[in-house]
Amino acid sequence: MADYFLDVLLDDSRIEAIKGAGLADNIKYRFAGELKLVEVHVSEDTKGKVLQEFDTARTDSRNAITDVPVAFLRELFNQVVEKKSLGDDAVEAVLAKSAEIKELAAKESEYLPAPDIK
């Protein structure tokens, strides 16, 4: 059984892709159905690899892996659909592209700078 998970948010086009991958039964609804997502469950080992590879990543009290780059989550969605899986294999496929994801993540911080809070 997986100990940790990543939330992948869904819009209408992503919901259709998830349905096409045969994963529609795994769609979860939060906030009175306004937020739709799938949970990708991972083992302790895979969680460790994610945290080691991306220094902003962390786990919260729900055992959710959070604060990964947007590029990571975008590729995770692609791998979920391609592999038709909500498990370690989808995350491992993303980790195989970590160099590319880190480049994209660096651009994210350039385009989306943190707010200056005083």
Buried (B, 14 or more C-beta within 10 A) or exposed (E): EBEBBBBBEBEEEBBEBBEEBEBEEBBEEEEEEEEBBBBBBBBEEBBEBBBEBBEEBEBEEEBBBEBBBEBBBBBBBBBBBEBBBBBBBBBBBBBEBBEEBBEBBEEEEEEEEEEEEE
